[in-house]
Amino acid sequence: MRMTTDFPPINAQRLWQCVETLSTFTLPDQPWTRRAFSDLFLRARAWLREEYLAAGLSPSLDAGGNLIGRRAGRLAQAAPIVTGSHCDTVVGGGRFDGIIGVLAGIEVAQTLQEQGIVLAHPFEVIDFLSEEPSDYGISCVGSRALAGLLDAGMLAARRADGETLAQGMARIGADPGALARPLRKPGGTAAFVELHIEQGPVLETRQVPIGVVTNIVGIRRTLITVTGQPDHAGTTPMDLRRDALVGAARVIEAAHARACALSGQPHYVVATVGRIAMTPNVPNAVPGSVELMLEVRSDSQTVLDTFAAAVLEAVAPGLAALRVSAAGEPVSQAAPTDCDPFVMDAIEAAASALAYPSLRLPSGAGHDGVYVSRTGPIGMIFVPCKGGRSHCPEEWLAPSQLLDGTRVLYQAILELDRRLTQR
């Protein structure tokens, strides 16, 4: 590719206005919250469908609940080049995580249409269903379904009101009965490239505008239940208590200590207990039972496989002294996933052609690409976010940074189309 600073004709104002519009689909008293399967989510998707149409994309909803916009290519039988991300958020999340990947994809399609460019490969923009952990406890619902990895146990998972994931998927128009096999087989994706905020401070600190992701960490979630005995808080002496919350605190401390000890030796390791449920959960009762959701992230499958069991083994003597017990139950897991060198090289070539410095770096967050990789080669483009903040209302990137990333995405898709056609 020749070096040039003639930027792709991305409409920055239109793109930013789409971000602003999509952000209006939120709980007014809890920005920015748009949970998958909610009415707000369905309204946002109805708006996205119209944006797909305006960009020349033919919209459809697959059996896994993924909203797909497709643009035909010159080679009708070729596998598609795919971009996209997700429009759902965590509770009290941000306006950019996932969202810019979908909206930038739409802007790329709109620009291709306006420039009269028809790729050799079909081009798809996908809004994956529920990348964030859903109210059923399962994340990456749509991309798991795409790869045939949304199993019966996951479909049977229930949210607080008793609705199963399968019922929720059917309610929004998906077809969980058709998920016994992959929706897209290996080789069904020519290449997948996703634009995303970094969700960390590296690019901003080093003042590099574009990140080229090398690998995505694996994630394993385990539900740990600590069982003691509920008793009266005023009449039960300290030495006779079986306080499950004290035991839970030991588990949390041990998980923190183990992650600190393993981190950088040589693997990336982080562990979080981000959700706790306790009973009786009243001021005048000794806690009888506590549920903890332990999430471990690492680029090592061995660490993921052994972490929870090692924590429970380490705390067993202390829990026995407290006369409480603990048990773990696997909830979900995603394997560490390498990005494909072919896609990484194309992203770097695109950034270089537009005179953007770039940096290779891993992703400590999970992404739909982990499952899309079962269908074809994947890559990711990172752009900086302010202070590395994410999953919070303060999450932010400047319009100019979004424009930078979308330009590189556009150029990378053209480059992938060219390289794939020449293979």
C-alpha positions, 0 to 999 in steps of 0.5 A: 500500500502506498503511504497517503494522508488522504483520509477515507471520506467518513462523515464524522458528524453523522457518526457522532450524532448516531452515538448521541442518538443511541445513548438516549435509549437508557434508563433516565435515572441510571445512565448509561443502562440498556440491558439486553432483552429489555424494552429499551434494548428492543427500541434501540434495535428498532432504531439500528435496523433503520440505520442499517437500511439507510446505509444500504444494509439488508437487516435480519435477525438470526436464530441466536438473536444477532441483528445482522446487516448485509451488503452483497459483494461481487463474489456471491459465494464468498464468505463475508468480511464482518465487523460489529460489536454490541449495543447492550450495556452493563448497569450504569455503564458507558456510551461507547463500549461495544456501541462504537463497533456497531455504529462505526460498521454502519458508517463504513457501510454508508461510506461504501455506498456513497462512494459506489464501492462494491467489495469482492466479499459480502460485508456484514455489520453485526450487533451481537446479542448480549455481549455483556453478562445478561440477567440470566448470568450468561455473556456473549449470548449471540456470538456463542450461538453463532459458533454453536457454543450456547448449550442447553445448560446456558439456555436453561439459566434463569433470571430473577423472575424465573424466565429462562434464557431460551424464553428470553431469546424467543421473546425478542425474536430469536429461535433457541430451538435451532441452536443445537448446531453452529449458525456459522461453520468454520470458514463461514467468516472471511475475516472479522475486525471489531473497533472498540475502546481500549478500556484501559490506559495504555494507548492514552498514556503512550499517546498512540491513537490506534491499538492492534490487539494481539489476543483476548483473555479467557474468562471463567466465572464460578458461583461460590456458595459459603454456607453457615447458620443464620442466628439471632445477632444479639443472642448468639455469642461470637464463639458459637457463630457460624457466620457465612459472611465472615467466611465469604470475606476469607474467600474474597481475600484469598482470591485477591491474594492469589491473583496478585501472586500469579499476575505477571509470573508470567501470565496476565491474571486478574480476579474479581468478586463483583456480585454478592447475595446474602441471606437473611440479609437483615441487620439483626441476623447472622448471615447464614448463606452467601453467594459470590460470583468469582470471575477470573481473567487470564491468557493462561488456560491452566490458570483459568482451570485451576484458580477457583479450586485453588482458592477454595483449597487455600481457605478450607482450614480457615473456613473449618475453624469458622464452622462454615463450608464453601463450594464452587459451581462453574457458570461460564467460561471463554478460552484465551484467544489469539487474534489472527496475524493475517488480520493484525497485519491488515490493520497495521497496514491500514493504520500505516497507510493513513499515517497513524502510529499503532501499538500491538497490545493484548485485551484484558476484556472479553469480546465476541471475537472469542467465539467468532474466531470459531468461524474465521480469522479475527482482529480488533482495533483499539482506540484510547478512552479517557483515563482508561475508564470503562463500564462506568458513566465517566467512560469517554472518547473524543469525537476525533478519536472515534473518527481515527478508529473508524477511518482505520476500520474502513481502510482495514476492511478494504485491505482485507478484501484486497488481500483475501481476494489475492489469496 
